[in-house]
């Protein structure tokens, strides 16, 4: 980085390199801020030499070298480790950026996507984290602003009983999409702006999560230290959900073990042992009742395979109160 950048944009590449290149093209075509104010870092996260070579070749061919930097790791450090390495590097420079913008590789932006987040955070000094409105390729709004999970939300999520779900709307993790900027519990890490001062106070991502629940954890820690988390719908980002991770909402594929491990880590870290037991028990019982009702009523089975078994086998009840550390090896296990 030859000039002082106001913002460093971090994109983690893993496996689907072409998706990352498409994201860079969207930045190059639509980002209207003067290049001296921003710097993009693509962190190749253990995919291998072919991916690294393709990224380097594309950057050179497109003449992006004055605003795109390529960093890499020979092993997969996860979403947490990859972002942390980039952020740590820039925090130690003489003129660190004011903001870090974490952008999923499976996203596409326009000239307002990032500029509006910067303007919002410039105007709100207590905002430590700000998230975008996420849209599908067809313009459908995806879940982005959320509430922190609770016993009530897990009960509703498991039971899925119409009238009860309506009564518990205000406790659902997924919020109705706000039309105006507002403070929320947490926002998706797919498009998340972080204030440097906040990170210097609360610390970086907890690498024990590896990937998943790390954004919830960061937002939770921000609130605990007096920083606000905001959702800014004027910042719109197209999110090709699952193109980089393989996990999508309402997927019928079996949910991988690392998702459950990260979930258990979050609950034990922020809710404690007894509360975590209660959360697991409430979900397991309510979800079992839903599975029974679904079968008796002949409703279609849209749940991921082995969902009840996986929740039980990965629960605090059956695994104890030690916080799990999610590692790359976990990705090969169910």
C-alpha positions in Angstrom: 0.0 0.0 0.0 1.8 3.1 -1.2 -0.7 5.7 0.0 -2.6 6.0 3.2 -6.0 4.3 2.7 -9.1 5.4 4.6 -10.5 1.9 4.2 -9.0 -1.6 3.6 -11.3 -4.0 1.9 -10.7 -7.7 2.8 -11.8 -10.5 0.6 -11.0 -14.1 1.6 -10.6 -16.6 -1.3 -11.1 -20.2 -0.7 -11.9 -22.9 -3.3 -14.1 -20.8 -5.7 -11.5 -18.4 -7.2 -13.6 -17.3 -10.1 -16.2 -16.0 -7.7 -13.5 -13.9 -6.1 -12.5 -12.5 -9.5 -16.1 -11.6 -10.2 -16.2 -9.7 -6.9 -13.0 -7.8 -7.9 -14.5 -6.9 -11.3 -17.6 -5.5 -9.5 -15.3 -3.3 -7.4 -13.3 -2.2 -10.4 -16.3 -1.3 -12.5 -18.5 0.4 -9.9 -16.5 1.7 -7.0 -16.4 5.5 -7.5 -14.2 6.5 -4.5 -10.8 7.9 -5.4 -8.4 5.0 -5.2 -6.1 6.8 -2.8 -8.8 6.3 -0.1 -9.2 2.6 -0.3 -7.1 -0.5 -0.7 -8.2 -4.1 -1.5 -6.6 -7.2 -0.1 -7.4 -10.6 -1.4 -6.3 -13.3 1.1 -5.9 -16.6 -0.6 -6.7 -19.0 2.2 -5.0 -22.3 1.5 -6.7 -23.3 -1.8 -3.4 -23.9 -3.4 -0.8 -22.7 -6.0 -3.2 -22.8 -8.9 -5.6 -20.4 -7.2 -2.8 -18.1 -6.2 -1.4 -18.1 -9.7 -4.8 -17.4 -11.3 -5.4 -14.5 -8.9 -2.0 -13.0 -9.6 -2.4 -13.4 -13.3 -5.8 -11.7 -13.2 -4.5 -8.8 -11.1 -1.7 -8.2 -13.5 -3.8 -8.7 -16.7 -6.5 -6.2 -15.4 -3.8 -3.8 -14.2 -5.3 -3.8 -10.7 -1.9 -3.9 -8.9 -2.1 -0.3 -7.8 -5.2 -0.9 -5.6 -5.3 -4.7 -5.1 -2.8 -6.6 -3.0 -2.6 -10.4 -2.9 -1.7 -12.1 0.4 -1.9 -15.9 1.0 -1.6 -18.7 3.5 -0.5 -22.2 2.6 -3.2 -23.6 5.0 -6.8 -22.7 5.5 -7.0 -20.3 8.5 -10.8 -20.0 8.2 -12.8 -16.8 7.9 -11.5 -15.7 11.3 -7.8 -16.3 10.8 -7.7 -15.0 7.2 -9.3 -11.7 8.1 -7.3 -11.4 11.3 -4.0 -11.8 9.5 -4.9 -8.9 7.1 -6.2 -6.7 9.8 -3.2 -7.3 12.1 -0.9 -6.4 9.3 -2.5 -3.0 8.7 -2.9 -2.2 12.4 0.9 -2.3 12.8 1.5 0.2 10.0 2.3 3.9 10.7 -0.9 5.1 9.2 -3.6 2.4 9.8 -6.9 2.8 8.0 -10.0 4.1 9.7 -12.1 1.2 8.6 -11.9 -2.4 7.6 -14.6 -3.6 5.2 -15.1 -7.4 5.2 -16.6 -8.5 1.9 -17.4 -12.1 1.1 -15.9 -13.4 -2.1 -19.4 -14.4 -3.3 -20.7 -10.8 -3.4 -21.1 -8.1 -6.0 -21.1 -4.4 -5.2 -21.9 -1.1 -6.8 -20.6 2.4 -6.3 -23.0 3.1 -3.4 -22.5 -0.2 -1.5 -19.3 0.8 0.3 -19.5 4.6 0.0 -22.8 4.7 1.9 -21.3 2.7 4.8 -18.3 5.0 5.1 -20.6 8.1 5.1 -22.8 6.5 7.7 -19.9 5.6 10.0 -18.3 9.0 9.5 -21.5 10.5 10.8 -22.0 8.1 13.7 -18.9 7.9 15.9 -20.4 5.4 18.3 -21.1 2.9 15.5 -18.4 0.3 15.6 -19.9 -2.1 13.1 -22.3 -1.4 10.1 -23.8 -4.0 7.8 -25.4 -3.9 4.3 -28.7 -5.0 2.9 -28.0 -8.3 1.2 -29.8 -9.2 -2.0 -30.0 -12.2 -4.2 -29.2 -12.0 -7.9 -32.9 -11.5 -8.6 -33.2 -8.7 -6.1 -34.9 -10.7 -3.3 -33.9 -9.5 0.2 -31.8 -11.9 2.2 -31.7 -12.1 6.0 -29.0 -9.7 7.2 -30.0 -7.8 10.4 -30.5 -10.2 13.3 -31.4 -10.4 17.0 -29.2 -12.4 19.3 -30.5 -16.0 19.8 -32.3 -16.8 23.0 -34.2 -19.7 24.6 -37.4 -18.1 23.2 -36.0 -17.9 19.7 -34.7 -21.5 19.8 -38.1 -22.7 21.0 -39.9 -20.9 18.1 -37.3 -22.1 15.6 -37.7 -25.7 16.7 -41.5 -25.9 17.1 -42.6 -23.9 14.1 -46.2 -23.6 15.2 -48.0 -20.9 13.2 -49.9 -18.9 15.8 -47.1 -19.2 18.4 -44.5 -18.1 15.8 -46.6 -15.0 15.2 -46.8 -14.3 18.9 -43.0 -14.6 19.3 -42.1 -12.5 16.2 -40.3 -10.0 18.3 -37.9 -12.7 19.6 -37.1 -14.3 16.2 -33.4 -14.2 15.3 -34.2 -13.0 11.8 -35.7 -9.5 11.9 -38.2 -8.0 9.5 -36.0 -6.0 7.1 -35.9 -2.4 8.3 -36.5 0.3 5.6 -34.3 2.8 7.4 -30.9 2.6 9.2 -31.3 1.3 12.7 -29.3 -0.2 15.5 -29.5 -4.0 15.6 -28.0 -6.9 17.6 -25.8 -8.2 14.8 -25.2 -8.1 11.1 -23.9 -10.6 8.6 -20.2 -10.9 8.1 -20.8 -11.1 4.3 -20.7 -7.3 4.1 -19.5 -5.7 7.3 -17.7 -2.4 8.0 -15.5 -2.4 11.1 -14.1 0.7 12.8 -10.4 0.5 13.6 -10.8 2.1 17.1 -13.4 -0.5 18.0 -11.1 -3.4 17.0 -8.2 -1.9 18.9 -10.5 -1.9 22.0 -12.4 -5.2 21.8 -9.9 -7.3 19.8 -10.2 -9.1 16.5 -12.1 -12.2 15.5 -12.1 -15.2 17.9 -10.2 -17.8 15.9 -11.7 -20.5 17.9 -14.8 -20.2 15.7 -12.9 -20.7 12.5 -16.0 -19.8 10.4 -19.6 -19.3 11.4 -20.9 -17.5 14.5 -17.8 -15.3 14.4 -19.8 -12.3 13.2 -22.4 -12.8 16.0 -19.6 -13.1 18.5 -17.8 -9.9 17.3 -21.1 -7.9 17.4 -21.9 -9.2 20.9 -18.4 -8.2 22.1 -18.9 -4.7 20.5 -22.1 -4.1 22.3 -20.6 -5.3 25.6 -17.9 -2.6 25.2 -20.3 0.2 24.4 -20.1 0.2 20.6 -23.2 0.2 18.5 -24.0 -2.2 15.6 -26.1 -0.7 12.8 -27.9 -1.9 9.7 -27.7 0.5 6.7 -30.1 -0.6 3.9 -28.9 2.1 1.6 -25.8 -0.1 1.2 -27.0 -2.9 -1.1 -24.8 -5.9 -1.9 -25.7 -8.8 -4.1 -24.8 -12.0 -2.2 -24.5 -15.3 -4.1 -25.3 -17.2 -1.0 -23.3 -20.4 -0.6 -21.1 -19.9 -3.6 -18.0 -19.7 -1.4 -19.1 -21.8 1.6 -21.5 -24.3 0.2 -24.0 -23.6 3.0 -27.2 -21.9 2.1 -30.4 -21.0 3.9 -33.0 -23.7 3.9 -30.5 -26.1 2.4 -31.5 -29.8 2.4 -27.9 -30.9 2.6 -26.6 -32.2 6.0 -25.3 -29.4 8.1 -21.6 -29.9 8.7 -20.1 -30.5 12.2 -18.2 -27.2 12.3 -21.4 -25.3 12.2 -22.6 -27.1 15.4 -19.2 -26.7 17.0 -19.2 -23.0 16.4 -22.8 -22.7 17.7 -21.8 -24.5 20.9 -18.8 -22.3 21.4 -20.9 -19.2 21.0 -23.5 -20.3 23.6 -20.9 -21.4 26.2 -18.9 -18.3 25.7 -21.7 -15.8 26.1 -24.5 -17.6 27.9 -22.7 -19.9 30.3 -23.1 -23.6 31.0 -26.6 -23.8 32.5 -28.1 -21.4 30.1 -26.6 -23.3 27.2 -28.0 -26.6 28.5 -31.4 -24.9 28.6 -31.1 -23.6 25.1 -30.1 -27.0 23.7 -32.8 -28.8 25.6 -35.6 -26.4 24.5 -34.6 -26.7 20.9 -34.2 -30.4 20.9 -37.6 -31.0 22.5 -39.4 -28.4 20.3 -37.8 -29.6 17.2 -38.6 -33.3 18.0 -42.3 -32.2 18.4 -42.2 -30.5 15.1 -40.7 -33.6 13.4 -43.5 -35.7 14.9 -46.2 -33.2 13.9 -44.7 -33.0 10.4 -44.9 -36.7 10.0 -48.4 -37.1 11.3 -49.7 -34.2 9.1 -47.9 -35.4 6.1 -46.0 -32.1 5.6 -42.9 -32.1 3.3 -39.6 -32.7 5.0 -37.4 -29.7 4.1 -35.0 -30.1 7.1 -31.4 -31.0 6.4 -30.8 -34.8 6.9 -30.0 -36.0 10.4 -30.8 -32.6 11.8 -32.3 -33.8 15.1 -29.5 -36.3 15.6 -26.8 -33.8 14.9 -28.3 -31.2 17.3 -28.4 -33.9 20.0 -24.9 -35.3 19.4 -23.3 -31.8 19.2 -25.2 -30.4 22.2 -23.7 -29.2 25.4 -25.8 -31.9 27.1 -23.7 -34.6 25.5 -20.4 -32.8 25.1 -19.9 -31.0 28.4 -19.1 -27.4 29.2 -15.6 -27.0 27.6 -15.8 -24.5 24.7 -14.8 -26.3 21.5 -12.1 -25.0 19.2 -13.2 -25.3 15.6 -10.3 -26.4 13.4 -9.9 -27.2 9.7 -9.9 -30.9 10.5 -13.5 -30.5 11.6 -14.5 -29.8 8.0 -14.0 -33.5 7.1 -16.3 -34.8 9.8 -20.0 -35.0 10.3 
